[in-house]
Amino acid sequence: MKPEVQEELQPLFDQCIQDAIDGRITRLDSLWPPVVVSSEGAPFEVWQLLRTWTEAQRAETLDAEKAIAFSENLRRQSRWGEIDHHLLDMLQRELQEKYFIVTGNEDDHFWDREYSLKPGIRAEQVPEPLLRFACYVAVSYKVYGMDFQYLDANYLFGLVEKVRPDMVKKLKEHGTGRLPLNLQKRKTEHFTASANDAFAVIRITARNSTEECCHEVLNYLCELLEQEDFPRSYAVEFKGPEKRYLPITGLPKKGVNQLFACAVQYPGLHPLMERYARLAMRQYEQYTNLSDEQCALPGSFAVFALGMLGQEWQQLVWDYLDLCDDEHSHLQEKFLREYVKQFGFTADTVPVFVRGVLSMQNMKYSKDYTAWMANAESLGALLEAKIHLSEIVPSGFSSDEDDDEDEEPAEETEASPEEVLQYAWETVCYVIWGKASAKGGQKVVEAASEEMKELYRQIFIPITENLEGSGGLL
């Protein structure tokens, strides 16, 4: 931008920053990167406002209230992922670099290194508004960030804790203070509970396993998730008197499992369980107190409990599998196996199974799937699913998960829709027949009985041939 043009626009730019602080900006829809409009109608890209504002901030003069208002209003008009890196860069410059020395391997990520106050700097010299703003950014990472960004939150909390441990302790004990008091703490004759929105933890202790108790607990969870600012990745730490778990082999025996195994006993609670599941299910989020090997989308245990009741809950399971992302959702494999074991491969269950296989990475092959599929009804259902495969594949599915990020991509790497469907179908066939599905399922077809051979052959015909023969699968 020419200097004379920049000088002319500067008052409008400054006004838009002030409007962002005052909550007077609006979003121009359908534009990307996001654009906001000032009270005087001047449009500016969010990143431009952020960069200019953060570059002007100094530790000694930062106004925490204005900084939080500015950040919150821009977040509401765009999203956290558009603003977080600018705020983190500013805090690294004004908090970490000004007041701390760092030790550890220089090749380590910044959150893996050790920080301590610089010699000669006393804790009280670090401005309190700067620390309050650092806590706001840390909490926002917990609430709005991707699941792995807890590392950024912990890094900021760690810096603040070196100077003002009481600030972090207060957040740990009471959260941000934004939650209504009756959600921060709740106590009835049936249960006691607490919720911390800063650290994304819900703790519940049930006194009994009655329908009334489960109803109150589920209502409490729904009320929490109806709060716009409550974290979408969170831990549910539930304790109850009855050690009952869902009848699905391999599920972690955690309190959240126990809760829904108890609740599903009562048909009157099933609609409330679905309500919780639909409030909880958010793509790229997860229960934070499960291990990486057992990671699961929030709402998983409610979906599993209802899904095992029968096909009346198929739509919920269907919607759930569409939201599972293949890096952070693994537990659906345990559910799918038990689901097929209980109901068999039928016209109702095969589409759900196929969708589930494609909702995660590297679902395991099982000889049981081979055996359960070895009948005309099941093979016919699988063939029907193949015809409608494009309607079954989860919305986030692609065929590029094995690409090597370190390699230079070829000029044309994007797979065609047909290639994506073929990859999806080969993935499904591998889970059912394992290595025997290679080379067009030659071994499977050869081993089939004469009356079943043609069905198996149709299963392994490439998608492109099906497209030519059926007028199109897409």
Solvent accessible surface area in square Angstrom, and as a share of the most:
residue,aa,sasa,rsa
1,M,152,0.68
2,K,133,0.56
3,P,104,0.66
4,E,107,0.48
5,V,61,0.35
6,Q,95,0.42
7,E,134,0.60
8,E,134,0.60
9,L,59,0.29
10,Q,63,0.28
11,P,86,0.54
12,L,60,0.30
13,F,23,0.10
14,D,71,0.37
15,Q,53,0.24
16,C,0,0.00
17,I,22,0.11
18,Q,75,0.33
19,D,0,0.00
20,A,0,0.00
21,I,26,0.13
22,D,78,0.40
23,G,42,0.41
24,R,132,0.48
25,I,7,0.04
26,T,82,0.48
27,R,70,0.26
28,L,71,0.35
29,D,114,0.59
30,S,116,0.75
31,L,79,0.39
32,W,151,0.53
33,P,61,0.38
34,P,1,0.00
35,V,17,0.09
36,V,0,0.00
37,V,24,0.14
38,S,7,0.04
39,S,52,0.33
40,E,115,0.51
41,G,49,0.47
42,A,11,0.08
43,P,78,0.49
44,F,23,0.10
45,E,50,0.23
46,V,2,0.01
47,W,90,0.31
48,Q,54,0.24
49,L,0,0.00
50,L,0,0.00
51,R,119,0.43
52,T,51,0.30
53,W,17,0.06
54,T,8,0.04
55,E,99,0.44
56,A,70,0.54
57,Q,29,0.13
58,R,108,0.39
59,A,1,0.01
60,E,114,0.51
61,T,109,0.63
62,L,8,0.04
63,D,62,0.32
64,A,1,0.01
65,E,107,0.48
66,K,104,0.44
67,A,1,0.00
68,I,51,0.26
69,A,32,0.25
70,F,0,0.00
71,S,0,0.00
72,E,16,0.07
73,N,23,0.12
74,L,0,0.00
75,R,23,0.08
76,R,133,0.49
77,Q,49,0.22
78,S,20,0.13
79,R,124,0.45
80,W,9,0.03
81,G,36,0.34
82,E,31,0.14
83,I,0,0.00
84,D,11,0.06
85,H,90,0.40
86,H,30,0.13
87,L,0,0.00
88,L,16,0.08
89,D,81,0.42
90,M,1,0.00
91,L,0,0.00
92,Q,32,0.14
93,R,77,0.28
94,E,4,0.02
95,L,0,0.00
96,Q,26,0.12
97,E,102,0.46
98,K,66,0.28
99,Y,21,0.08
100,F,8,0.03
101,I,73,0.37
102,V,55,0.32
103,T,77,0.45
104,G,52,0.50
105,N,89,0.46
106,E,146,0.65
107,D,134,0.70
108,D,60,0.31
109,H,115,0.51
110,F,56,0.23
111,W,76,0.27
112,D,88,0.45
113,R,50,0.18
114,E,112,0.50
115,Y,21,0.08
116,S,51,0.33
117,L,45,0.22
118,K,62,0.26
119,P,117,0.73
120,G,75,0.72
121,I,42,0.22
122,R,141,0.52
123,A,36,0.28
124,E,127,0.57
125,Q,84,0.37
126,V,5,0.03
127,P,28,0.17
128,E,74,0.33
129,P,43,0.27
130,L,0,0.00
131,L,1,0.01
132,R,81,0.30
133,F,0,0.00
134,A,0,0.00
135,C,12,0.07
136,Y,16,0.06
137,V,0,0.00
138,A,0,0.00
139,V,5,0.03
140,S,1,0.01
141,Y,4,0.01
142,K,39,0.17
143,V,6,0.04
144,Y,50,0.19
145,G,7,0.07
146,M,78,0.35
147,D,19,0.10
148,F,104,0.43
149,Q,27,0.12
150,Y,105,0.40
151,L,51,0.25
152,D,11,0.06
153,A,0,0.00
154,N,70,0.36
155,Y,12,0.05
156,L,0,0.00
157,F,9,0.04
158,G,28,0.27
159,L,1,0.01
160,V,0,0.00
161,E,72,0.32
162,K,102,0.43
163,V,9,0.05
164,R,74,0.27
165,P,76,0.48
166,D,73,0.38
167,M,23,0.10
168,V,2,0.01
169,K,122,0.52
170,K,134,0.57
171,L,23,0.12
172,K,103,0.44
173,E,92,0.41
174,H,99,0.44
175,G,5,0.05
176,T,38,0.22
177,G,52,0.50
178,R,111,0.41
179,L,12,0.06
180,P,58,0.37
181,L,145,0.72
182,N,86,0.44
183,L,5,0.03
184,Q,25,0.11
185,K,127,0.54
186,R,49,0.18
187,K,153,0.65
188,T,43,0.25
189,E,141,0.63
190,H,28,0.12
191,F,1,0.00
192,T,43,0.25
193,A,10,0.07
194,S,27,0.17
195,A,7,0.06
196,N,11,0.06
197,D,5,0.03
198,A,0,0.00
199,F,43,0.18
200,A,5,0.04
201,V,23,0.13
202,I,0,0.00
203,R,122,0.45
204,I,3,0.01
205,T,67,0.39
206,A,8,0.06
207,R,117,0.43
208,N,43,0.22
209,S,23,0.15
210,T,54,0.31
211,E,65,0.29
212,E,102,0.46
213,C,2,0.01
214,C,5,0.03
215,H,80,0.36
216,E,53,0.24
217,V,1,0.00
218,L,0,0.00
219,N,45,0.23
220,Y,0,0.00
221,L,1,0.00
222,C,0,0.00
223,E,55,0.25
224,L,0,0.00
225,L,3,0.01
226,E,90,0.41
227,Q,55,0.25
228,E,132,0.59
229,D,33,0.17
230,F,1,0.00
231,P,0,0.00
232,R,25,0.09
233,S,11,0.07
234,Y,1,0.00
235,A,5,0.04
236,V,1,0.00
237,E,68,0.31
238,F,18,0.07
239,K,139,0.59
240,G,12,0.12
241,P,83,0.52
242,E,59,0.27
243,K,143,0.60
244,R,94,0.34
245,Y,63,0.24
246,L,11,0.05
247,P,102,0.64
248,I,8,0.04
249,T,116,0.67
250,G,39,0.37
251,L,12,0.06
252,P,10,0.06
253,K,154,0.65
254,K,78,0.33
255,G,15,0.15
256,V,1,0.01
257,N,1,0.00
258,Q,7,0.03
259,L,1,0.00
260,F,0,0.00
261,A,3,0.03
262,C,7,0.04
263,A,0,0.00
264,V,26,0.15
265,Q,68,0.30
266,Y,53,0.20
267,P,100,0.63
268,G,57,0.55
269,L,1,0.01
270,H,22,0.10
271,P,88,0.55
272,L,21,0.10
273,M,0,0.00
274,E,46,0.21
275,R,96,0.35
276,Y,0,0.00
277,A,0,0.00
278,R,99,0.36
279,L,42,0.21
280,A,1,0.01
281,M,12,0.05
282,R,104,0.38
283,Q,57,0.25
284,Y,95,0.36
285,E,25,0.11
286,Q,28,0.12
287,Y,2,0.01
288,T,73,0.43
289,N,41,0.21
290,L,18,0.09
291,S,53,0.34
292,D,114,0.59
293,E,133,0.60
294,Q,56,0.25
295,C,6,0.04
296,A,1,0.00
297,L,0,0.00
298,P,0,0.00
299,G,0,0.00
300,S,0,0.00
301,F,0,0.00
302,A,0,0.00
303,V,0,0.00
304,F,0,0.00
305,A,4,0.03
306,L,0,0.00
307,G,1,0.01
308,M,18,0.08
309,L,76,0.38
310,G,8,0.08
311,Q,55,0.24
312,E,124,0.56
313,W,38,0.13
314,Q,50,0.22
315,Q,110,0.49
316,L,2,0.01
317,V,2,0.01
318,W,53,0.19
319,D,40,0.21
320,Y,0,0.00
321,L,0,0.00
322,D,35,0.18
323,L,52,0.26
324,C,7,0.04
325,D,13,0.07
326,D,49,0.25
327,E,109,0.49
328,H,36,0.16
329,S,0,0.00
330,H,58,0.26
331,L,2,0.01
332,Q,0,0.00
333,E,26,0.12
334,K,76,0.32
335,F,1,0.00
336,L,0,0.00
337,R,87,0.32
338,E,34,0.15
339,Y,3,0.01
340,V,1,0.00
341,K,125,0.53
342,Q,102,0.46
343,F,57,0.24
344,G,25,0.24
345,F,6,0.02
346,T,37,0.22
347,A,79,0.61
348,D,71,0.37
349,T,1,0.01
350,V,0,0.00
351,P,29,0.18
352,V,0,0.00
353,F,0,0.00
354,V,0,0.00
355,R,17,0.06
356,G,0,0.00
357,V,1,0.00
358,L,7,0.04
359,S,3,0.02
360,M,16,0.07
361,Q,60,0.27
362,N,134,0.69
363,M,8,0.04
364,K,142,0.60
365,Y,82,0.31
366,S,20,0.13
367,K,156,0.66
368,D,50,0.26
369,Y,4,0.02
370,T,44,0.25
371,A,68,0.53
372,W,68,0.24
373,M,1,0.00
374,A,54,0.42
375,N,60,0.31
376,A,57,0.44
377,E,121,0.54
378,S,4,0.02
379,L,0,0.00
380,G,31,0.30
381,A,10,0.08
382,L,0,0.00
383,L,30,0.15
384,E,89,0.40
385,A,2,0.02
386,K,2,0.01
387,I,77,0.39
388,H,71,0.32
389,L,0,0.00
390,S,43,0.28
391,E,120,0.54
392,I,8,0.04
393,V,25,0.14
394,P,6,0.04
395,S,95,0.61
396,G,59,0.56
397,F,36,0.15
398,S,45,0.29
399,S,32,0.21
400,D,78,0.40
401,E,62,0.28
402,D,122,0.63
403,D,94,0.48
404,D,75,0.39
405,E,168,0.75
406,D,138,0.72
407,E,115,0.52
408,E,162,0.72
409,P,104,0.65
410,A,68,0.53
411,E,175,0.79
412,E,159,0.71
413,T,85,0.49
414,E,163,0.73
415,A,35,0.27
416,S,41,0.27
417,P,82,0.52
418,E,54,0.24
419,E,101,0.45
420,V,32,0.19
421,L,8,0.04
422,Q,42,0.19
423,Y,67,0.26
424,A,0,0.00
425,W,4,0.01
426,E,94,0.42
427,T,38,0.22
428,V,0,0.00
429,C,4,0.03
430,Y,99,0.37
431,V,2,0.01
432,I,0,0.00
433,W,9,0.03
434,G,1,0.01
435,K,173,0.73
436,A,32,0.25
437,S,18,0.12
438,A,61,0.47
439,K,181,0.77
440,G,48,0.46
441,G,0,0.00
442,Q,99,0.44
443,K,143,0.61
444,V,17,0.10
445,V,25,0.14
446,E,110,0.50
447,A,89,0.69
448,A,17,0.13
449,S,54,0.35
450,E,140,0.63
451,E,141,0.63
452,M,28,0.13
453,K,55,0.23
454,E,89,0.40
455,L,45,0.22
456,Y,16,0.06
457,R,112,0.41
458,Q,52,0.23
459,I,0,0.00
460,F,20,0.08
461,I,27,0.14
462,P,55,0.35
463,I,0,0.00
464,T,66,0.38
465,E,93,0.42
466,N,26,0.13
467,L,27,0.13
468,E,145,0.65
469,G,71,0.68
470,S,65,0.42
471,G,78,0.75
472,G,37,0.36
473,L,12,0.06
474,L,113,0.56
